[in-house]
Amino acid sequence: MSRIGKQPVSLPDGVTATLSGQTIEVKGPKATKSFTATDDVTITIDGSVISVTPRGKSKRARQQWGMTRTVIANMVHGAKDAFKKELEIRGVGYRAQMAGNVLKLNLGLSHDVDFPIPEGVTVTAPKPTELVVEGTDKQLVGQVAANIRDWRRPEPYKGKGIRYKGEYIFQKEGKKK
């Protein structure tokens, strides 16, 4: 039984939702998002509350129940407010700067990394060692932040690399003589 799927999604002020068949469209001040659910679930809109129920008792229906409810909740949140991921860059000479729609990263490699920013996401560098990834699509914001982090993951000895803000990196002890 999905505990997430049981919870209804409430629409905040300024956000509207329309349903046509299995496709739900959410409109808000920041964005308009649509999602087509599988035939394993039923979506109903009652005033300012969206609820999702499974069709049948199959394992797939229960999986889709929780996932569909979470996707709809993320769409509602993204239509009202933007999602944000903050990254920190640590290491001597490691820095980032924006050049138009391209993020330039100096990460101690033999070349600079030019990372093109996809549509629907904005990346800002308030400081040379900080990055902020923002957008209305939670999955896209997380994926872009993960792709940037993959260029230089934090290493466990000195902690150099790109990490999420507040992320704890377990520090290993070096060799002893």
C-alpha positions in Angstrom: 0.0 0.0 0.0 1.5 3.4 -1.0 1.6 5.8 1.9 2.7 8.6 -0.4 -0.1 7.9 -2.9 -2.8 8.2 -0.3 -2.0 11.8 0.4 -3.9 14.3 -1.7 -2.1 17.2 -3.4 -3.5 20.6 -2.6 -3.3 23.5 -5.1 -1.9 26.7 -3.6 -3.3 30.1 -4.6 -2.4 31.1 -8.2 -2.1 27.5 -9.4 -4.7 25.8 -11.5 -5.0 22.2 -12.8 -7.0 20.8 -15.6 -7.5 17.1 -16.5 -8.2 15.7 -19.9 -8.2 11.9 -19.9 -4.9 10.7 -18.3 -3.1 14.1 -18.9 -3.0 16.7 -16.2 -1.9 20.2 -16.9 -0.8 22.5 -14.1 -0.5 26.3 -14.6 1.1 28.7 -12.3 3.0 32.0 -12.2 6.4 30.4 -12.9 5.5 27.7 -15.4 3.0 25.4 -17.1 3.7 21.7 -16.8 1.8 18.7 -18.1 2.1 15.0 -17.3 0.4 11.9 -18.9 -0.2 9.2 -16.3 -0.3 5.5 -17.2 -3.6 3.6 -17.3 -2.8 2.0 -13.9 -4.0 5.0 -12.0 -6.9 7.4 -11.9 -6.5 11.1 -11.3 -9.3 13.2 -9.9 -9.5 16.9 -9.3 -12.0 18.1 -6.6 -11.8 21.8 -6.2 -8.3 22.6 -5.1 -7.4 19.0 -4.3 -5.8 16.5 -6.6 -6.0 12.8 -5.7 -4.6 9.7 -7.3 -6.0 6.2 -6.9 -4.8 2.9 -8.3 -6.8 0.8 -10.8 -6.5 -2.7 -9.5 -4.2 -4.3 -7.0 -1.2 -5.2 -9.2 2.3 -4.3 -8.2 2.7 -2.0 -11.1 -0.5 -0.1 -10.2 0.8 0.4 -6.7 4.2 1.6 -7.9 2.6 4.1 -10.4 0.2 5.3 -7.7 3.0 6.8 -5.5 5.1 7.9 -8.4 2.3 9.7 -10.1 1.3 11.5 -7.0 4.9 12.7 -6.4 5.3 13.9 -10.0 2.0 15.9 -9.7 3.2 17.4 -6.3 6.5 18.4 -7.9 4.7 20.0 -10.9 2.5 22.0 -8.5 5.5 23.1 -6.5 7.5 24.0 -9.7 4.6 26.0 -11.1 4.5 28.1 -7.9 8.2 28.3 -6.8 11.4 27.2 -8.5 13.5 24.3 -7.3 17.1 25.0 -6.3 20.3 23.0 -5.9 23.5 24.7 -4.5 26.9 23.4 -5.3 30.3 24.2 -3.7 33.6 24.0 -5.4 36.6 23.2 -3.2 40.2 22.9 -4.3 43.2 25.2 -5.1 42.5 26.9 -8.5 39.1 25.3 -8.9 36.5 27.9 -10.0 33.4 28.4 -12.2 32.1 31.3 -14.2 29.2 31.9 -16.6 29.8 32.9 -20.2 26.4 33.4 -21.8 24.6 30.1 -21.7 27.8 28.1 -21.0 29.3 27.3 -17.6 33.1 27.4 -17.7 34.7 25.2 -15.1 38.4 25.2 -14.1 38.9 21.9 -12.2 42.6 21.1 -12.4 42.2 19.2 -15.7 44.5 19.9 -18.7 41.6 21.8 -20.2 38.7 24.0 -19.1 35.3 22.3 -19.1 32.6 24.1 -21.1 29.2 22.9 -19.8 26.2 24.0 -21.9 23.2 24.8 -19.8 20.0 23.1 -21.1 16.7 25.0 -21.6 14.5 25.2 -18.6 17.4 25.6 -16.1 19.3 28.7 -15.0 22.8 28.4 -13.5 24.4 31.3 -11.6 27.8 31.7 -10.0 27.4 34.2 -7.1 31.1 33.5 -6.2 33.8 31.7 -8.2 33.4 28.7 -5.8 29.6 28.5 -5.6 27.0 27.5 -8.2 23.2 27.7 -7.9 21.1 25.6 -10.3 17.4 26.7 -10.5 14.4 25.7 -12.5 10.8 24.6 -12.4 11.4 20.9 -13.2 12.8 19.1 -10.2 14.1 16.2 -12.2 16.0 18.4 -14.7 17.5 20.6 -11.9 18.8 17.5 -10.1 20.1 16.0 -13.3 22.0 19.2 -14.3 23.5 19.5 -10.8 24.5 15.9 -10.8 26.1 16.3 -14.3 28.1 19.3 -13.1 29.2 17.4 -10.0 30.3 14.4 -12.1 33.1 16.5 -13.7 35.0 16.4 -10.4 33.4 14.4 -7.6 34.8 15.1 -4.0 37.7 12.9 -3.2 37.9 11.3 0.3 41.4 12.5 1.3 41.4 16.2 0.9 37.8 16.8 0.0 38.6 18.5 -3.3 35.9 18.6 -5.9 32.4 19.7 -6.5 29.9 18.9 -3.8 26.3 19.8 -2.9 26.0 22.5 -0.3 25.8 20.8 3.2 27.0 17.4 1.8 29.3 15.6 4.2 32.3 13.9 2.7 33.9 11.2 4.8 37.5 12.0 5.2 40.0 9.1 5.1 43.3 9.1 6.9 46.4 9.3 4.7 49.3 6.8 4.6 51.4 6.7 7.8 55.1 6.3 7.7 
